[in-house]
Amino acid sequence: MQGHRPLALSDYLWALPALILVVGVIHAGIAANAFYSLFDWSGVGSPTDFVGGANYSKLLQDPVFWQSLRNTLVFAVATVAIQLTFGLALAILVRTKVHLRGLLRTLVFVPVVLAPAVVATSYRILLTPDGGFNHLLQSLGLNGFDQAWLADPKTAFGTIILINVWQYTGYSFLIYDAAIGQIDRGLFDAARIDGATTWQLNTTVVAPMLRGSHLVLIVLGFISSLKMFDLVFLTTGGGPGTTTQVLTGYIYKQVIAQFHAGYGAALSIVLVLIALVFSILQVRLSTSESQ
């Protein structure tokens, strides 16, 4: 058997662009943030007022930081749970004998490819007090339910969660639809012969066979939620007050609007550490699944 050719220096050059991007942009940016977080810096000029860990002590006592972190985690749990539930239900529906399944696949996945800025702007207009959604409720005789969905502290955050669910459920659906298609049809036939109902078939055969898909979607969903910025920024701006503020939005406010770049860098490091936890989890899960 012919042996493997030793790797030459030219072989490593193919990885150089990716290496430059990862190390020169991402890792260097994280290192710079860690450095700037040790200063009381406005973001203009060179940082000179060294404060050590004061910015980190400040964020531990900052109620807006804790609310932003709580909102981010609640958003992640709610959106991931709902998207996985609806995505799996739609995938099972499409895999049954329904008409126009190709059209259904397209309609479910179309929102995923829309730009978040387009979705956020459209819903901001649609959900104003005199917007189309309230007009629809009024035309149906549901006058008591119309309100300022994105301006009321009681409904704003839940509305943002539902907008995100509407846009990204199609991604969960796509993963589940492909995974169900890989399940051996013989398992379904055997379960039917044993007298399994449709509910039992889905809960005892389909759902357990999709364990890998569940784990991947949960981890990716959480990481995506940590980065979520544009939807909140373009719909509520973190308001009313700070009821819908998320961690990325609070970082933007501190650095861009209030020129607290040092404090914003400390907030960014906290976000990086949280994302690192989920990234390690994703790698471990991928490794265990491949084995």
C-alpha positions as a Python dict, from the first residue, in 0.01 Angstrom:
ca = {
    (1, 'M'): (0, 0, 0),
    (2, 'Q'): (133, 339, -98),
    (3, 'G'): (236, 553, 200),
    (4, 'H'): (108, 901, 268),
    (5, 'R'): (308, 1190, 124),
    (6, 'P'): (468, 1407, 395),
    (7, 'L'): (308, 1748, 426),
    (8, 'A'): (511, 2025, 267),
    (9, 'L'): (514, 2389, 369),
    (10, 'S'): (303, 2477, 65),
    (11, 'D'): (25, 2252, 195),
    (12, 'Y'): (-14, 2470, 503),
    (13, 'L'): (-54, 2782, 289),
    (14, 'W'): (-408, 2672, 201),
    (15, 'A'): (-505, 2719, 565),
    (16, 'L'): (-334, 3058, 593),
    (17, 'P'): (-639, 3276, 499),
    (18, 'A'): (-858, 3106, 757),
    (19, 'L'): (-579, 3127, 1014),
    (20, 'I'): (-538, 3499, 952),
    (21, 'L'): (-912, 3554, 986),
    (22, 'V'): (-949, 3354, 1308),
    (23, 'V'): (-631, 3467, 1483),
    (24, 'G'): (-586, 3812, 1334),
    (25, 'V'): (-946, 3925, 1363),
    (26, 'I'): (-1141, 3717, 1614),
    (27, 'H'): (-874, 3619, 1868),
    (28, 'A'): (-694, 3952, 1841),
    (29, 'G'): (-1025, 4132, 1893),
    (30, 'I'): (-1100, 3930, 2206),
    (31, 'A'): (-751, 4001, 2340),
    (32, 'A'): (-793, 4373, 2269),
    (33, 'N'): (-1128, 4372, 2450),
    (34, 'A'): (-968, 4206, 2752),
    (35, 'F'): (-700, 4477, 2750),
    (36, 'Y'): (-944, 4768, 2714),
    (37, 'S'): (-1167, 4628, 2988),
    (38, 'L'): (-894, 4717, 3237),
    (39, 'F'): (-925, 5090, 3161),
    (40, 'D'): (-1180, 5365, 3217),
    (41, 'W'): (-1182, 5454, 2849),
    (42, 'S'): (-1423, 5648, 2630),
    (43, 'G'): (-1317, 5475, 2308),
    (44, 'V'): (-1150, 5791, 2176),
    (45, 'G'): (-772, 5815, 2180),
    (46, 'S'): (-545, 5579, 2368),
    (47, 'P'): (-657, 5429, 2701),
    (48, 'T'): (-455, 5576, 2989),
    (49, 'D'): (-674, 5556, 3300),
    (50, 'F'): (-595, 5205, 3427),
    (51, 'V'): (-858, 5075, 3672),
    (52, 'G'): (-776, 4704, 3683),
    (53, 'G'): (-1082, 4494, 3764),
    (54, 'A'): (-1304, 4790, 3855),
    (55, 'N'): (-1518, 4747, 3544),
    (56, 'Y'): (-1589, 4385, 3638),
    (57, 'S'): (-1678, 4487, 3994),
    (58, 'K'): (-1907, 4752, 3850),
    (59, 'L'): (-2099, 4509, 3629),
    (60, 'L'): (-2160, 4277, 3925),
    (61, 'Q'): (-2346, 4566, 4090),
    (62, 'D'): (-2518, 4688, 3774),
    (63, 'P'): (-2892, 4600, 3776),
    (64, 'V'): (-2925, 4667, 3402),
    (65, 'F'): (-2649, 4415, 3330),
    (66, 'W'): (-2828, 4148, 3531),
    (67, 'Q'): (-3159, 4226, 3365),
    (68, 'S'): (-2994, 4213, 3022),
    (69, 'L'): (-2831, 3881, 3107),
    (70, 'R'): (-3159, 3742, 3241),
    (71, 'N'): (-3347, 3860, 2931),
    (72, 'T'): (-3084, 3700, 2707),
    (73, 'L'): (-3109, 3364, 2884),
    (74, 'V'): (-3491, 3371, 2898),
    (75, 'F'): (-3497, 3459, 2529),
    (76, 'A'): (-3264, 3167, 2453),
    (77, 'V'): (-3463, 2911, 2653),
    (78, 'A'): (-3802, 3025, 2520),
    (79, 'T'): (-3706, 3053, 2153),
    (80, 'V'): (-3513, 2726, 2145),
    (81, 'A'): (-3792, 2532, 2318),
    (82, 'I'): (-4067, 2670, 2095),
    (83, 'Q'): (-3867, 2641, 1772),
    (84, 'L'): (-3774, 2281, 1842),
    (85, 'T'): (-4135, 2190, 1926),
    (86, 'F'): (-4286, 2356, 1621),
    (87, 'G'): (-4001, 2247, 1392),
    (88, 'L'): (-4040, 1882, 1491),
    (89, 'A'): (-4420, 1896, 1461),
    (90, 'L'): (-4399, 2048, 1113),
    (91, 'A'): (-4134, 1797, 1003),
    (92, 'I'): (-4353, 1507, 1115),
    (93, 'L'): (-4650, 1666, 938),
    (94, 'V'): (-4459, 1704, 613),
    (95, 'R'): (-4338, 1344, 631),
    (96, 'T'): (-4696, 1218, 659),
    (97, 'K'): (-4926, 1192, 361),
    (98, 'V'): (-5016, 1558, 321),
    (99, 'H'): (-5086, 1737, -3),
    (100, 'L'): (-4854, 2012, -132),
    (101, 'R'): (-4570, 1909, 99),
    (102, 'G'): (-4318, 2083, -128),
    (103, 'L'): (-4508, 2411, -96),
    (104, 'L'): (-4530, 2366, 280),
    (105, 'R'): (-4152, 2313, 304),
    (106, 'T'): (-4095, 2633, 108),
    (107, 'L'): (-4339, 2842, 311),
    (108, 'V'): (-4189, 2727, 640),
    (109, 'F'): (-3830, 2794, 535),
    (110, 'V'): (-3876, 3127, 354),
    (111, 'P'): (-3861, 3343, 674),
    (112, 'V'): (-3518, 3197, 758),
    (113, 'V'): (-3357, 3353, 451),
    (114, 'L'): (-3505, 3698, 514),
    (115, 'A'): (-3272, 3962, 653),
    (116, 'P'): (-3340, 4026, 1024),
    (117, 'A'): (-3351, 4399, 952),
    (118, 'V'): (-3635, 4344, 706),
    (119, 'V'): (-3827, 4123, 951),
    (120, 'A'): (-3778, 4364, 1243),
    (121, 'T'): (-3880, 4670, 1045),
    (122, 'S'): (-4186, 4497, 900),
    (123, 'Y'): (-4310, 4380, 1239),
    (124, 'R'): (-4241, 4717, 1398),
    (125, 'I'): (-4477, 4875, 1146),
    (126, 'L'): (-4730, 4591, 1165),
    (127, 'L'): (-4751, 4596, 1546),
    (128, 'T'): (-4792, 4969, 1608),
    (129, 'P'): (-5115, 5075, 1786),
    (130, 'D'): (-5269, 5169, 1451),
    (131, 'G'): (-5091, 4894, 1258),
    (132, 'G'): (-5226, 4612, 1050),
    (133, 'F'): (-5238, 4352, 1328),
    (134, 'N'): (-5461, 4563, 1552),
    (135, 'H'): (-5682, 4644, 1255),
    (136, 'L'): (-5716, 4271, 1194),
    (137, 'L'): (-5819, 4212, 1556),
    (138, 'Q'): (-6074, 4491, 1535),
    (139, 'S'): (-6220, 4353, 1214),
    (140, 'L'): (-6265, 4019, 1391),
    (141, 'G'): (-6448, 4186, 1678),
    (142, 'L'): (-6157, 4146, 1921),
    (143, 'N'): (-6131, 4512, 2012),
    (144, 'G'): (-6026, 4437, 2369),
    (145, 'F'): (-5708, 4264, 2255),
    (146, 'D'): (-5559, 4543, 2044),
    (147, 'Q'): (-5269, 4728, 2204),
    (148, 'A'): (-4919, 4863, 2146),
    (149, 'W'): (-4751, 4525, 2133),
    (150, 'L'): (-4393, 4653, 2123),
    (151, 'A'): (-4447, 4955, 2348),
    (152, 'D'): (-4621, 4783, 2640),
    (153, 'P'): (-4377, 4640, 2902),
    (154, 'K'): (-4618, 4349, 2957),
    (155, 'T'): (-4614, 4231, 2595),
    (156, 'A'): (-4296, 4370, 2433),
    (157, 'F'): (-4053, 4094, 2530),
    (158, 'G'): (-4297, 3812, 2454),
    (159, 'T'): (-4369, 3971, 2117),
    (160, 'I'): (-3998, 3978, 2030),
    (161, 'I'): (-3969, 3610, 2123),
    (162, 'L'): (-4261, 3521, 1893),
    (163, 'I'): (-4111, 3722, 1605),
    (164, 'N'): (-3786, 3529, 1641),
    (165, 'V'): (-3978, 3200, 1656),
    (166, 'W'): (-4166, 3291, 1338),
    (167, 'Q'): (-3842, 3361, 1153),
    (168, 'Y'): (-3623, 3071, 1265),
    (169, 'T'): (-3857, 2777, 1324),
    (170, 'G'): (-3792, 2688, 960),
    (171, 'Y'): (-3429, 2611, 1043),
    (172, 'S'): (-3528, 2356, 1309),
    (173, 'F'): (-3783, 2217, 1065),
    (174, 'L'): (-3517, 2172, 796),
    (175, 'I'): (-3283, 1981, 1030),
    (176, 'Y'): (-3561, 1758, 1163),
    (177, 'D'): (-3705, 1695, 817),
    (178, 'A'): (-3367, 1576, 689),
    (179, 'A'): (-3306, 1364, 1001),
    (180, 'I'): (-3645, 1193, 983),
    (181, 'G'): (-3574, 1107, 621),
    (182, 'Q'): (-3267, 910, 736),
    (183, 'I'): (-3460, 686, 978),
    (184, 'D'): (-3499, 327, 859),
    (185, 'R'): (-3855, 278, 730),
    (186, 'G'): (-3847, -73, 873),
    (187, 'L'): (-3868, 69, 1224),
    (188, 'F'): (-4198, 236, 1140),
    (189, 'D'): (-4336, -81, 983),
    (190, 'A'): (-4236, -288, 1284),
    (191, 'A'): (-4396, -40, 1523),
    (192, 'R'): (-4717, -41, 1319),
    (193, 'I'): (-4728, -420, 1323),
    (194, 'D'): (-4692, -409, 1703),
    (195, 'G'): (-4999, -187, 1715),
    (196, 'A'): (-4832, 147, 1787),
    (197, 'T'): (-5050, 454, 1740),
    (198, 'T'): (-4928, 764, 1557),
    (199, 'W'): (-4855, 935, 1889),
    (200, 'Q'): (-4661, 634, 2019),
    (201, 'L'): (-4473, 609, 1690),
    (202, 'N'): (-4359, 970, 1713),
    (203, 'T'): (-4273, 965, 2084),
    (204, 'T'): (-4107, 621, 2110),
    (205, 'V'): (-3947, 586, 1766),
    (206, 'V'): (-3902, 924, 1597),
    (207, 'A'): (-3812, 1151, 1890),
    (208, 'P'): (-3544, 922, 2043),
    (209, 'M'): (-3386, 867, 1701),
    (210, 'L'): (-3343, 1244, 1664),
    (211, 'R'): (-3131, 1287, 1978),
    (212, 'G'): (-2834, 1418, 1782),
    (213, 'S'): (-3051, 1675, 1606),
    (214, 'H'): (-3204, 1786, 1937),
    (215, 'L'): (-2861, 1848, 2090),
    (216, 'V'): (-2719, 2033, 1791),
    (217, 'L'): (-3024, 2261, 1761),
    (218, 'I'): (-3024, 2337, 2133),
    (219, 'V'): (-2657, 2436, 2140),
    (220, 'L'): (-2668, 2634, 1815),
    (221, 'G'): (-2991, 2801, 1927),
    (222, 'F'): (-2836, 2916, 2253),
    (223, 'I'): (-2525, 3049, 2082),
    (224, 'S'): (-2739, 3233, 1825),
    (225, 'S'): (-2950, 3385, 2104),
    (226, 'L'): (-2638, 3522, 2273),
    (227, 'K'): (-2557, 3713, 1953),
    (228, 'M'): (-2910, 3843, 1902),
    (229, 'F'): (-2903, 4221, 1856),
    (230, 'D'): (-3073, 4350, 1543),
    (231, 'L'): (-3426, 4232, 1625),
    (232, 'V'): (-3437, 4409, 1961),
    (233, 'F'): (-3250, 4716, 1839),
    (234, 'L'): (-3482, 4772, 1542),
    (235, 'T'): (-3810, 4699, 1720),
    (236, 'T'): (-3789, 4830, 2076),
    (237, 'G'): (-3433, 4954, 2120),
    (238, 'G'): (-3428, 4769, 2452),
    (239, 'G'): (-3737, 4947, 2583),
    (240, 'P'): (-3980, 5028, 2719),
    (241, 'G'): (-3722, 5126, 2979),
    (242, 'T'): (-3493, 4824, 2988),
    (243, 'T'): (-3761, 4554, 2980),
    (244, 'T'): (-3639, 4407, 2648),
    (245, 'Q'): (-3271, 4492, 2678),
    (246, 'V'): (-3033, 4206, 2594),
    (247, 'L'): (-2662, 4178, 2658),
    (248, 'T'): (-2549, 4270, 2306),
    (249, 'G'): (-2778, 4572, 2305),
    (250, 'Y'): (-2645, 4687, 2641),
    (251, 'I'): (-2288, 4657, 2514),
    (252, 'Y'): (-2380, 4870, 2212),
    (253, 'K'): (-2543, 5130, 2436),
    (254, 'Q'): (-2241, 5154, 2665),
    (255, 'V'): (-1981, 5175, 2387),
    (256, 'I'): (-2154, 5369, 2109),
    (257, 'A'): (-2420, 5579, 2282),
    (258, 'Q'): (-2253, 5655, 2616),
    (259, 'F'): (-1881, 5627, 2525),
    (260, 'H'): (-1809, 5381, 2808),
    (261, 'A'): (-1582, 5165, 2593),
    (262, 'G'): (-1387, 5019, 2884),
    (263, 'Y'): (-1702, 4907, 3061),
    (264, 'G'): (-1847, 4782, 2733),
    (265, 'A'): (-1532, 4576, 2677),
    (266, 'A'): (-1579, 4412, 3018),
    (267, 'L'): (-1938, 4328, 2924),
    (268, 'S'): (-1810, 4182, 2596),
    (269, 'I'): (-1567, 3955, 2780),
    (270, 'V'): (-1852, 3821, 2991),
    (271, 'L'): (-2047, 3749, 2673),
    (272, 'V'): (-1744, 3574, 2521),
    (273, 'L'): (-1705, 3354, 2829),
    (274, 'I'): (-2072, 3251, 2816),
    (275, 'A'): (-2041, 3174, 2444),
    (276, 'L'): (-1722, 2976, 2515),
    (277, 'V'): (-1911, 2750, 2754),
    (278, 'F'): (-2167, 2664, 2486),
    (279, 'S'): (-1896, 2624, 2220),
    (280, 'I'): (-1713, 2369, 2437),
    (281, 'L'): (-2044, 2193, 2495),
    (282, 'Q'): (-2107, 2180, 2121),
    (283, 'V'): (-1764, 2029, 2052),
    (284, 'R'): (-1811, 1766, 2323),
    (285, 'L'): (-2156, 1676, 2194),
    (286, 'S'): (-2031, 1653, 1835),
    (287, 'T'): (-1744, 1430, 1945),
    (288, 'S'): (-1969, 1198, 2146),
    (289, 'E'): (-2217, 1172, 1858),
    (290, 'S'): (-1943, 1085, 1607),
    (291, 'Q'): (-1816, 809, 1836),
}
